[in-house]
Amino acid sequence: MVAEEAEITTGCHPHGFAAACLYRAGQELGHCLTRQELANVAGTSPTTIRAHRDRLLELLDDRRDRTRD
């Protein structure tokens, strides 16, 4: 929902963005899924997952910074 409101999902294939969210969630929870493993399952590339993850992290960092001010 946060990503949709910020429109960072516009023009994205849902499976690539979903894989990036799963990758990030796995990192937070200590699961060792690689971008390649997720890319194989999602039918996308590790580069796409990294790009979506980076955009998502930027959004979350910006939101966190705004709540601190």
N, CA, C and O atoms as a Maestro MAE file, in Angstrom:
{
 s_m_m2io_version
 :::
 2.0.0
}

f_m_ct {
 s_m_title
 :::
 protein
 m_atom[276] {
  # First column is atom index #
  i_m_mmod_type
  r_m_x_coord
  r_m_y_coord
  r_m_z_coord
  i_m_residue_number
  s_m_chain_name
  s_m_pdb_residue_name
  s_m_pdb_atom_name
  i_m_atomic_number
  :::
  1 25 0.818 -1.183 0.000 1 A "MET " " N  " 7
  2 3 0.000 0.000 0.000 1 A "MET " " CA " 6
  3 2 0.867 1.253 0.000 1 A "MET " " C  " 6
  4 15 0.581 2.199 -0.734 1 A "MET " " O  " 8
  5 25 1.894 1.273 0.792 2 A "VAL " " N  " 7
  6 3 2.810 2.416 0.834 2 A "VAL " " CA " 6
  7 2 3.452 2.618 -0.526 2 A "VAL " " C  " 6
  8 15 3.563 3.745 -1.008 2 A "VAL " " O  " 8
  9 25 3.874 1.524 -1.142 3 A "ALA " " N  " 7
  10 3 4.522 1.596 -2.446 3 A "ALA " " CA " 6
  11 2 3.541 2.067 -3.512 3 A "ALA " " C  " 6
  12 15 3.912 2.843 -4.392 3 A "ALA " " O  " 8
  13 25 2.298 1.611 -3.446 4 A "GLU " " N  " 7
  14 3 1.294 2.054 -4.414 4 A "GLU " " CA " 6
  15 2 1.007 3.535 -4.258 4 A "GLU " " C  " 6
  16 15 0.897 4.254 -5.252 4 A "GLU " " O  " 8
  17 25 0.885 4.002 -3.018 5 A "GLU " " N  " 7
  18 3 0.618 5.420 -2.779 5 A "GLU " " CA " 6
  19 2 1.752 6.287 -3.307 5 A "GLU " " C  " 6
  20 15 1.507 7.382 -3.814 5 A "GLU " " O  " 8
  21 25 2.973 5.819 -3.197 6 A "ALA " " N  " 7
  22 3 4.133 6.567 -3.688 6 A "ALA " " CA " 6
  23 2 4.326 6.368 -5.193 6 A "ALA " " C  " 6
  24 15 5.206 6.977 -5.802 6 A "ALA " " O  " 8
  25 25 3.494 5.512 -5.778 7 A "GLU " " N  " 7
  26 3 3.508 5.225 -7.212 7 A "GLU " " CA " 6
  27 2 4.827 4.633 -7.706 7 A "GLU " " C  " 6
  28 15 5.198 4.827 -8.863 7 A "GLU " " O  " 8
  29 25 5.536 3.910 -6.835 8 A "ILE " " N  " 7
  30 3 6.765 3.274 -7.302 8 A "ILE " " CA " 6
  31 2 6.482 1.935 -7.969 8 A "ILE " " C  " 6
  32 15 7.383 1.312 -8.531 8 A "ILE " " O  " 8
  33 25 5.226 1.494 -7.906 9 A "THR " " N  " 7
  34 3 4.861 0.255 -8.582 9 A "THR " " CA " 6
  35 2 4.295 0.509 -9.974 9 A "THR " " C  " 6
  36 15 4.058 -0.438 -10.724 9 A "THR " " O  " 8
  37 25 4.076 1.758 -10.327 10 A "THR " " N  " 7
  38 3 3.518 2.101 -11.628 10 A "THR " " CA " 6
  39 2 4.469 1.667 -12.734 10 A "THR " " C  " 6
  40 15 5.648 2.020 -12.733 10 A "THR " " O  " 8
  41 25 3.942 0.903 -13.668 11 A "GLY " " N  " 7
  42 3 4.742 0.435 -14.788 11 A "GLY " " CA " 6
  43 2 5.600 -0.773 -14.474 11 A "GLY " " C  " 6
  44 15 6.368 -1.223 -15.324 11 A "GLY " " O  " 8
  45 25 5.483 -1.303 -13.276 12 A "CYS " " N  " 7
  46 3 6.276 -2.469 -12.868 12 A "CYS " " CA " 6
  47 2 5.479 -3.738 -13.069 12 A "CYS " " C  " 6
  48 15 4.256 -3.747 -12.935 12 A "CYS " " O  " 8
  49 25 6.179 -4.805 -13.390 13 A "HIS " " N  " 7
  50 3 5.541 -6.114 -13.400 13 A "HIS " " CA " 6
  51 2 5.362 -6.537 -11.946 13 A "HIS " " C  " 6
  52 15 6.320 -6.518 -11.174 13 A "HIS " " O  " 8
  53 25 4.167 -6.912 -11.575 14 A "PRO " " N  " 7
  54 3 3.903 -7.251 -10.171 14 A "PRO " " CA " 6
  55 2 4.809 -8.343 -9.612 14 A "PRO " " C  " 6
  56 15 5.185 -8.292 -8.441 14 A "PRO " " O  " 8
  57 25 5.164 -9.332 -10.435 15 A "HIS " " N  " 7
  58 3 5.973 -10.431 -9.913 15 A "HIS " " CA " 6
  59 2 7.377 -9.969 -9.534 15 A "HIS " " C  " 6
  60 15 7.958 -10.500 -8.588 15 A "HIS " " O  " 8
  61 25 7.929 -9.003 -10.243 16 A "GLY " " N  " 7
  62 3 9.258 -8.488 -9.897 16 A "GLY " " CA " 6
  63 2 9.235 -7.698 -8.599 16 A "GLY " " C  " 6
  64 15 10.125 -7.837 -7.760 16 A "GLY " " O  " 8
  65 25 8.213 -6.872 -8.441 17 A "PHE " " N  " 7
  66 3 8.100 -6.078 -7.220 17 A "PHE " " CA " 6
  67 2 7.783 -6.973 -6.020 17 A "PHE " " C  " 6
  68 15 8.315 -6.770 -4.929 17 A "PHE " " O  " 8
  69 25 6.913 -7.962 -6.232 18 A "ALA " " N  " 7
  70 3 6.589 -8.899 -5.155 18 A "ALA " " CA " 6
  71 2 7.835 -9.674 -4.723 18 A "ALA " " C  " 6
  72 15 8.049 -9.893 -3.531 18 A "ALA " " O  " 8
  73 25 8.648 -10.086 -5.683 19 A "ALA " " N  " 7
  74 3 9.882 -10.806 -5.358 19 A "ALA " " CA " 6
  75 2 10.817 -9.923 -4.542 19 A "ALA " " C  " 6
  76 15 11.477 -10.405 -3.621 19 A "ALA " " O  " 8
  77 25 10.880 -8.641 -4.872 20 A "ALA " " N  " 7
  78 3 11.726 -7.713 -4.117 20 A "ALA " " CA " 6
  79 2 11.222 -7.570 -2.685 20 A "ALA " " C  " 6
  80 15 12.019 -7.507 -1.749 20 A "ALA " " O  " 8
  81 25 9.913 -7.520 -2.512 21 A "CYS " " N  " 7
  82 3 9.338 -7.439 -1.161 21 A "CYS " " CA " 6
  83 2 9.645 -8.701 -0.371 21 A "CYS " " C  " 6
  84 15 9.982 -8.629 0.811 21 A "CYS " " O  " 8
  85 25 9.531 -9.850 -1.014 22 A "LEU " " N  " 7
  86 3 9.860 -11.111 -0.333 22 A "LEU " " CA " 6
  87 2 11.343 -11.174 0.015 22 A "LEU " " C  " 6
  88 15 11.715 -11.662 1.082 22 A "LEU " " O  " 8
  89 25 12.181 -10.683 -0.880 23 A "TYR " " N  " 7
  90 3 13.616 -10.675 -0.621 23 A "TYR " " CA " 6
  91 2 13.929 -9.829 0.608 23 A "TYR " " C  " 6
  92 15 14.685 -10.249 1.484 23 A "TYR " " O  " 8
  93 25 13.347 -8.645 0.665 24 A "ARG " " N  " 7
  94 3 13.586 -7.745 1.796 24 A "ARG " " CA " 6
  95 2 13.022 -8.326 3.091 24 A "ARG " " C  " 6
  96 15 13.670 -8.259 4.135 24 A "ARG " " O  " 8
  97 25 11.840 -8.886 3.028 25 A "ALA " " N  " 7
  98 3 11.240 -9.491 4.225 25 A "ALA " " CA " 6
  99 2 12.104 -10.649 4.715 25 A "ALA " " C  " 6
  100 15 12.311 -10.806 5.919 25 A "ALA " " O  " 8
  101 25 12.602 -11.446 3.799 26 A "GLY " " N  " 7
  102 3 13.477 -12.543 4.176 26 A "GLY " " CA " 6
  103 2 14.737 -12.062 4.867 26 A "GLY " " C  " 6
  104 15 15.192 -12.668 5.836 26 A "GLY " " O  " 8
  105 25 15.303 -10.966 4.365 27 A "GLN " " N  " 7
  106 3 16.486 -10.386 4.998 27 A "GLN " " CA " 6
  107 2 16.177 -9.961 6.425 27 A "GLN " " C  " 6
  108 15 16.951 -10.232 7.342 27 A "GLN " " O  " 8
  109 25 15.058 -9.304 6.606 28 A "GLU " " N  " 7
  110 3 14.682 -8.815 7.938 28 A "GLU " " CA " 6
  111 2 14.456 -9.958 8.917 28 A "GLU " " C  " 6
  112 15 14.720 -9.820 10.111 28 A "GLU " " O  " 8
  113 25 13.967 -11.086 8.411 29 A "LEU " " N  " 7
  114 3 13.645 -12.213 9.279 29 A "LEU " " CA " 6
  115 2 14.766 -13.234 9.374 29 A "LEU " " C  " 6
  116 15 14.628 -14.250 10.056 29 A "LEU " " O  " 8
  117 25 15.871 -12.973 8.698 30 A "GLY " " N  " 7
  118 3 17.020 -13.857 8.784 30 A "GLY " " CA " 6
  119 2 16.976 -15.070 7.876 30 A "GLY " " C  " 6
  120 15 17.729 -16.022 8.081 30 A "GLY " " O  " 8
  121 25 16.111 -15.053 6.879 31 A "HIS " " N  " 7
  122 3 16.049 -16.151 5.913 31 A "HIS " " CA " 6
  123 2 17.042 -15.872 4.788 31 A "HIS " " C  " 6
  124 15 17.143 -14.745 4.304 31 A "HIS " " O  " 8
  125 25 17.754 -16.878 4.389 32 A "CYS " " N  " 7
  126 3 18.817 -16.710 3.394 32 A "CYS " " CA " 6
  127 2 18.334 -17.053 1.991 32 A "CYS " " C  " 6
  128 15 18.782 -18.039 1.407 32 A "CYS " " O  " 8
  129 25 17.439 -16.264 1.454 33 A "LEU " " N  " 7
  130 3 17.017 -16.426 0.070 33 A "LEU " " CA " 6
  131 2 17.874 -15.504 -0.789 33 A "LEU " " C  " 6
  132 15 18.083 -14.341 -0.444 33 A "LEU " " O  " 8
  133 25 18.361 -16.019 -1.888 34 A "THR " " N  " 7
  134 3 19.147 -15.169 -2.775 34 A "THR " " CA " 6
  135 2 18.220 -14.516 -3.790 34 A "THR " " C  " 6
  136 15 17.110 -14.986 -4.040 34 A "THR " " O  " 8
  137 25 18.702 -13.421 -4.368 35 A "ARG " " N  " 7
  138 3 17.933 -12.774 -5.431 35 A "ARG " " CA " 6
  139 2 17.750 -13.743 -6.595 35 A "ARG " " C  " 6
  140 15 16.697 -13.758 -7.232 35 A "ARG " " O  " 8
  141 25 18.763 -14.546 -6.873 36 A "GLN " " N  " 7
  142 3 18.669 -15.504 -7.979 36 A "GLN " " CA " 6
  143 2 17.579 -16.547 -7.731 36 A "GLN " " C  " 6
  144 15 16.828 -16.884 -8.646 36 A "GLN " " O  " 8
  145 25 17.487 -17.059 -6.505 37 A "GLU " " N  " 7
  146 3 16.447 -18.036 -6.176 37 A "GLU " " CA " 6
  147 2 15.055 -17.431 -6.381 37 A "GLU " " C  " 6
  148 15 14.178 -18.056 -6.978 37 A "GLU " " O  " 8
  149 25 14.869 -16.221 -5.883 38 A "LEU " " N  " 7
  150 3 13.574 -15.564 -6.044 38 A "LEU " " CA " 6
  151 2 13.300 -15.224 -7.502 38 A "LEU " " C  " 6
  152 15 12.164 -15.337 -7.963 38 A "LEU " " O  " 8
  153 25 14.323 -14.812 -8.226 39 A "ALA " " N  " 7
  154 3 14.159 -14.480 -9.641 39 A "ALA " " CA " 6
  155 2 13.716 -15.709 -10.432 39 A "ALA " " C  " 6
  156 15 12.855 -15.610 -11.306 39 A "ALA " " O  " 8
  157 25 14.297 -16.854 -10.129 40 A "ASN " " N  " 7
  158 3 13.913 -18.088 -10.820 40 A "ASN " " CA " 6
  159 2 12.443 -18.414 -10.597 40 A "ASN " " C  " 6
  160 15 11.740 -18.801 -11.532 40 A "ASN " " O  " 8
  161 25 11.981 -18.262 -9.372 41 A "VAL " " N  " 7
  162 3 10.589 -18.569 -9.045 41 A "VAL " " CA " 6
  163 2 9.646 -17.523 -9.637 41 A "VAL " " C  " 6
  164 15 8.574 -17.865 -10.136 41 A "VAL " " O  " 8
  165 25 10.039 -16.256 -9.583 42 A "ALA " " N  " 7
  166 3 9.168 -15.163 -10.031 42 A "ALA " " CA " 6
  167 2 9.224 -14.931 -11.539 42 A "ALA " " C  " 6
  168 15 8.398 -14.200 -12.087 42 A "ALA " " O  " 8
  169 25 10.186 -15.544 -12.202 43 A "GLY " " N  " 7
  170 3 10.301 -15.333 -13.643 43 A "GLY " " CA " 6
  171 2 10.821 -13.952 -13.987 43 A "GLY " " C  " 6
  172 15 10.379 -13.336 -14.957 43 A "GLY " " O  " 8
  173 25 11.752 -13.471 -13.199 44 A "THR " " N  " 7
  174 3 12.342 -12.152 -13.422 44 A "THR " " CA " 6
  175 2 13.846 -12.283 -13.249 44 A "THR " " C  " 6
  176 15 14.364 -13.397 -13.172 44 A "THR " " O  " 8
  177 25 14.550 -11.169 -13.187 45 A "SER " " N  " 7
  178 3 16.008 -11.226 -13.027 45 A "SER " " CA " 6
  179 2 16.423 -10.709 -11.656 45 A "SER " " C  " 6
  180 15 15.697 -9.934 -11.032 45 A "SER " " O  " 8
  181 25 17.591 -11.140 -11.191 46 A "PRO " " N  " 7
  182 3 18.103 -10.614 -9.927 46 A "PRO " " CA " 6
  183 2 18.305 -9.092 -9.978 46 A "PRO " " C  " 6
  184 15 18.157 -8.409 -8.964 46 A "PRO " " O  " 8
  185 25 18.636 -8.579 -11.139 47 A "THR " " N  " 7
  186 3 18.823 -7.130 -11.295 47 A "THR " " CA " 6
  187 2 17.512 -6.389 -11.076 47 A "THR " " C  " 6
  188 15 17.490 -5.331 -10.447 47 A "THR " " O  " 8
  189 25 16.423 -6.942 -11.593 48 A "THR " " N  " 7
  190 3 15.107 -6.330 -11.392 48 A "THR " " CA " 6
  191 2 14.747 -6.327 -9.911 48 A "THR " " C  " 6
  192 15 14.244 -5.330 -9.392 48 A "THR " " O  " 8
  193 25 15.000 -7.427 -9.241 49 A "ILE " " N  " 7
  194 3 14.705 -7.514 -7.799 49 A "ILE " " CA " 6
  195 2 15.529 -6.484 -7.042 49 A "ILE " " C  " 6
  196 15 15.006 -5.800 -6.163 49 A "ILE " " O  " 8
  197 25 16.804 -6.365 -7.370 50 A "ARG " " N  " 7
  198 3 17.654 -5.381 -6.686 50 A "ARG " " CA " 6
  199 2 17.141 -3.963 -6.922 50 A "ARG " " C  " 6
  200 15 17.096 -3.159 -5.991 50 A "ARG " " O  " 8
  201 25 16.757 -3.652 -8.151 51 A "ALA " " N  " 7
  202 3 16.266 -2.302 -8.462 51 A "ALA " " CA " 6
  203 2 14.990 -1.987 -7.683 51 A "ALA " " C  " 6
  204 15 14.853 -0.900 -7.123 51 A "ALA " " O  " 8
  205 25 14.069 -2.928 -7.649 52 A "HIS " " N  " 7
  206 3 12.825 -2.711 -6.894 52 A "HIS " " CA " 6
  207 2 13.108 -2.616 -5.398 52 A "HIS " " C  " 6
  208 15 12.521 -1.787 -4.702 52 A "HIS " " O  " 8
  209 25 14.003 -3.460 -4.908 53 A "ARG " " N  " 7
  210 3 14.361 -3.406 -3.484 53 A "ARG " " CA " 6
  211 2 14.949 -2.042 -3.134 53 A "ARG " " C  " 6
  212 15 14.603 -1.459 -2.107 53 A "ARG " " O  " 8
  213 25 15.829 -1.539 -3.981 54 A "ASP " " N  " 7
  214 3 16.446 -0.238 -3.719 54 A "ASP " " CA " 6
  215 2 15.412 0.880 -3.692 54 A "ASP " " C  " 6
  216 15 15.472 1.760 -2.833 54 A "ASP " " O  " 8
  217 25 14.458 0.851 -4.632 55 A "ARG " " N  " 7
  218 3 13.404 1.874 -4.641 55 A "ARG " " CA " 6
  219 2 12.534 1.773 -3.404 55 A "ARG " " C  " 6
  220 15 12.144 2.787 -2.824 55 A "ARG " " O  " 8
  221 25 12.231 0.554 -3.002 56 A "LEU " " N  " 7
  222 3 11.419 0.351 -1.800 56 A "LEU " " CA " 6
  223 2 12.149 0.839 -0.558 56 A "LEU " " C  " 6
  224 15 11.547 1.493 0.294 56 A "LEU " " O  " 8
  225 25 13.433 0.532 -0.442 57 A "LEU " " N  " 7
  226 3 14.207 0.981 0.716 57 A "LEU " " CA " 6
  227 2 14.310 2.504 0.766 57 A "LEU " " C  " 6
  228 15 14.244 3.090 1.846 57 A "LEU " " O  " 8
  229 25 14.469 3.147 -0.382 58 A "GLU " " N  " 7
  230 3 14.490 4.615 -0.415 58 A "GLU " " CA " 6
  231 2 13.182 5.177 0.116 58 A "GLU " " C  " 6
  232 15 13.179 6.122 0.906 58 A "GLU " " O  " 8
  233 25 12.080 4.597 -0.316 59 A "LEU " " N  " 7
  234 3 10.768 5.052 0.138 59 A "LEU " " CA " 6
  235 2 10.625 4.877 1.638 59 A "LEU " " C  " 6
  236 15 10.172 5.787 2.332 59 A "LEU " " O  " 8
  237 25 11.007 3.716 2.142 60 A "LEU " " N  " 7
  238 3 10.883 3.467 3.579 60 A "LEU " " CA " 6
  239 2 11.799 4.383 4.385 60 A "LEU " " C  " 6
  240 15 11.406 4.859 5.450 60 A "LEU " " O  " 8
  241 25 13.008 4.636 3.899 61 A "ASP " " N  " 7
  242 3 13.924 5.561 4.578 61 A "ASP " " CA " 6
  243 2 13.348 6.977 4.611 61 A "ASP " " C  " 6
  244 15 13.429 7.660 5.633 61 A "ASP " " O  " 8
  245 25 12.771 7.413 3.497 62 A "ASP " " N  " 7
  246 3 12.162 8.747 3.449 62 A "ASP " " CA " 6
  247 2 11.010 8.864 4.438 62 A "ASP " " C  " 6
  248 15 10.878 9.872 5.132 62 A "ASP " " O  " 8
  249 25 10.183 7.837 4.498 63 A "ARG " " N  " 7
  250 3 9.051 7.857 5.435 63 A "ARG " " CA " 6
  251 2 9.538 7.869 6.876 63 A "ARG " " C  " 6
  252 15 8.972 8.564 7.720 63 A "ARG " " O  " 8
  253 25 10.579 7.108 7.159 64 A "ARG " " N  " 7
  254 3 11.132 7.058 8.514 64 A "ARG " " CA " 6
  255 2 11.706 8.416 8.902 64 A "ARG " " C  " 6
  256 15 11.517 8.876 10.028 64 A "ARG " " O  " 8
  257 25 12.406 9.056 7.969 65 A "ASP " " N  " 7
  258 3 12.983 10.370 8.235 65 A "ASP " " CA " 6
  259 2 11.896 11.413 8.499 65 A "ASP " " C  " 6
  260 15 12.065 12.280 9.357 65 A "ASP " " O  " 8
  261 25 10.789 11.335 7.770 66 A "ARG " " N  " 7
  262 3 9.703 12.305 7.967 66 A "ARG " " CA " 6
  263 2 9.023 12.126 9.309 66 A "ARG " " C  " 6
  264 15 8.559 13.100 9.901 66 A "ARG " " O  " 8
  265 25 8.956 10.903 9.797 67 A "THR " " N  " 7
  266 3 8.296 10.679 11.091 67 A "THR " " CA " 6
  267 2 9.178 11.120 12.256 67 A "THR " " C  " 6
  268 15 8.676 11.374 13.351 67 A "THR " " O  " 8
  269 25 10.476 11.210 12.028 68 A "ARG " " N  " 7
  270 3 11.389 11.669 13.070 68 A "ARG " " CA " 6
  271 2 11.360 13.175 13.233 68 A "ARG " " C  " 6
  272 15 11.641 13.694 14.313 68 A "ARG " " O  " 8
  273 25 11.018 13.882 12.156 69 A "ASP " " N  " 7
  274 3 11.035 15.372 12.204 69 A "ASP " " CA " 6
  275 2 9.873 15.934 12.975 69 A "ASP " " C  " 6
  276 15 9.749 17.152 13.104 69 A "ASP " " O  " 8
  :::
 }
 m_bond[275] {
  # First column is bond index #
  i_m_from
  i_m_to
  i_m_order
  :::
  1 1 2 1
  2 2 3 1
  3 3 4 2
  4 3 5 1
  5 5 6 1
  6 6 7 1
  7 7 8 2
  8 7 9 1
  9 9 10 1
  10 10 11 1
  11 11 12 2
  12 11 13 1
  13 13 14 1
  14 14 15 1
  15 15 16 2
  16 15 17 1
  17 17 18 1
  18 18 19 1
  19 19 20 2
  20 19 21 1
  21 21 22 1
  22 22 23 1
  23 23 24 2
  24 23 25 1
  25 25 26 1
  26 26 27 1
  27 27 28 2
  28 27 29 1
  29 29 30 1
  30 30 31 1
  31 31 32 2
  32 31 33 1
  33 33 34 1
  34 34 35 1
  35 35 36 2
  36 35 37 1
  37 37 38 1
  38 38 39 1
  39 39 40 2
  40 39 41 1
  41 41 42 1
  42 42 43 1
  43 43 44 2
  44 43 45 1
  45 45 46 1
  46 46 47 1
  47 47 48 2
  48 47 49 1
  49 49 50 1
  50 50 51 1
  51 51 52 2
  52 51 53 1
  53 53 54 1
  54 54 55 1
  55 55 56 2
  56 55 57 1
  57 57 58 1
  58 58 59 1
  59 59 60 2
  60 59 61 1
  61 61 62 1
  62 62 63 1
  63 63 64 2
  64 63 65 1
  65 65 66 1
  66 66 67 1
  67 67 68 2
  68 67 69 1
  69 69 70 1
  70 70 71 1
  71 71 72 2
  72 71 73 1
  73 73 74 1
  74 74 75 1
  75 75 76 2
  76 75 77 1
  77 77 78 1
  78 78 79 1
  79 79 80 2
  80 79 81 1
  81 81 82 1
  82 82 83 1
  83 83 84 2
  84 83 85 1
  85 85 86 1
  86 86 87 1
  87 87 88 2
  88 87 89 1
  89 89 90 1
  90 90 91 1
  91 91 92 2
  92 91 93 1
  93 93 94 1
  94 94 95 1
  95 95 96 2
  96 95 97 1
  97 97 98 1
  98 98 99 1
  99 99 100 2
  100 99 101 1
  101 101 102 1
  102 102 103 1
  103 103 104 2
  104 103 105 1
  105 105 106 1
  106 106 107 1
  107 107 108 2
  108 107 109 1
  109 109 110 1
  110 110 111 1
  111 111 112 2
  112 111 113 1
  113 113 114 1
  114 114 115 1
  115 115 116 2
  116 115 117 1
  117 117 118 1
  118 118 119 1
  119 119 120 2
  120 119 121 1
  121 121 122 1
  122 122 123 1
  123 123 124 2
  124 123 125 1
  125 125 126 1
  126 126 127 1
  127 127 128 2
  128 127 129 1
  129 129 130 1
  130 130 131 1
  131 131 132 2
  132 131 133 1
  133 133 134 1
  134 134 135 1
  135 135 136 2
  136 135 137 1
  137 137 138 1
  138 138 139 1
  139 139 140 2
  140 139 141 1
  141 141 142 1
  142 142 143 1
  143 143 144 2
  144 143 145 1
  145 145 146 1
  146 146 147 1
  147 147 148 2
  148 147 149 1
  149 149 150 1
  150 150 151 1
  151 151 152 2
  152 151 153 1
  153 153 154 1
  154 154 155 1
  155 155 156 2
  156 155 157 1
  157 157 158 1
  158 158 159 1
  159 159 160 2
  160 159 161 1
  161 161 162 1
  162 162 163 1
  163 163 164 2
  164 163 165 1
  165 165 166 1
  166 166 167 1
  167 167 168 2
  168 167 169 1
  169 169 170 1
  170 170 171 1
  171 171 172 2
  172 171 173 1
  173 173 174 1
  174 174 175 1
  175 175 176 2
  176 175 177 1
  177 177 178 1
  178 178 179 1
  179 179 180 2
  180 179 181 1
  181 181 182 1
  182 182 183 1
  183 183 184 2
  184 183 185 1
  185 185 186 1
  186 186 187 1
  187 187 188 2
  188 187 189 1
  189 189 190 1
  190 190 191 1
  191 191 192 2
  192 191 193 1
  193 193 194 1
  194 194 195 1
  195 195 196 2
  196 195 197 1
  197 197 198 1
  198 198 199 1
  199 199 200 2
  200 199 201 1
  201 201 202 1
  202 202 203 1
  203 203 204 2
  204 203 205 1
  205 205 206 1
  206 206 207 1
  207 207 208 2
  208 207 209 1
  209 209 210 1
  210 210 211 1
  211 211 212 2
  212 211 213 1
  213 213 214 1
  214 214 215 1
  215 215 216 2
  216 215 217 1
  217 217 218 1
  218 218 219 1
  219 219 220 2
  220 219 221 1
  221 221 222 1
  222 222 223 1
  223 223 224 2
  224 223 225 1
  225 225 226 1
  226 226 227 1
  227 227 228 2
  228 227 229 1
  229 229 230 1
  230 230 231 1
  231 231 232 2
  232 231 233 1
  233 233 234 1
  234 234 235 1
  235 235 236 2
  236 235 237 1
  237 237 238 1
  238 238 239 1
  239 239 240 2
  240 239 241 1
  241 241 242 1
  242 242 243 1
  243 243 244 2
  244 243 245 1
  245 245 246 1
  246 246 247 1
  247 247 248 2
  248 247 249 1
  249 249 250 1
  250 250 251 1
  251 251 252 2
  252 251 253 1
  253 253 254 1
  254 254 255 1
  255 255 256 2
  256 255 257 1
  257 257 258 1
  258 258 259 1
  259 259 260 2
  260 259 261 1
  261 261 262 1
  262 262 263 1
  263 263 264 2
  264 263 265 1
  265 265 266 1
  266 266 267 1
  267 267 268 2
  268 267 269 1
  269 269 270 1
  270 270 271 1
  271 271 272 2
  272 271 273 1
  273 273 274 1
  274 274 275 1
  275 275 276 2
  :::
 }
}
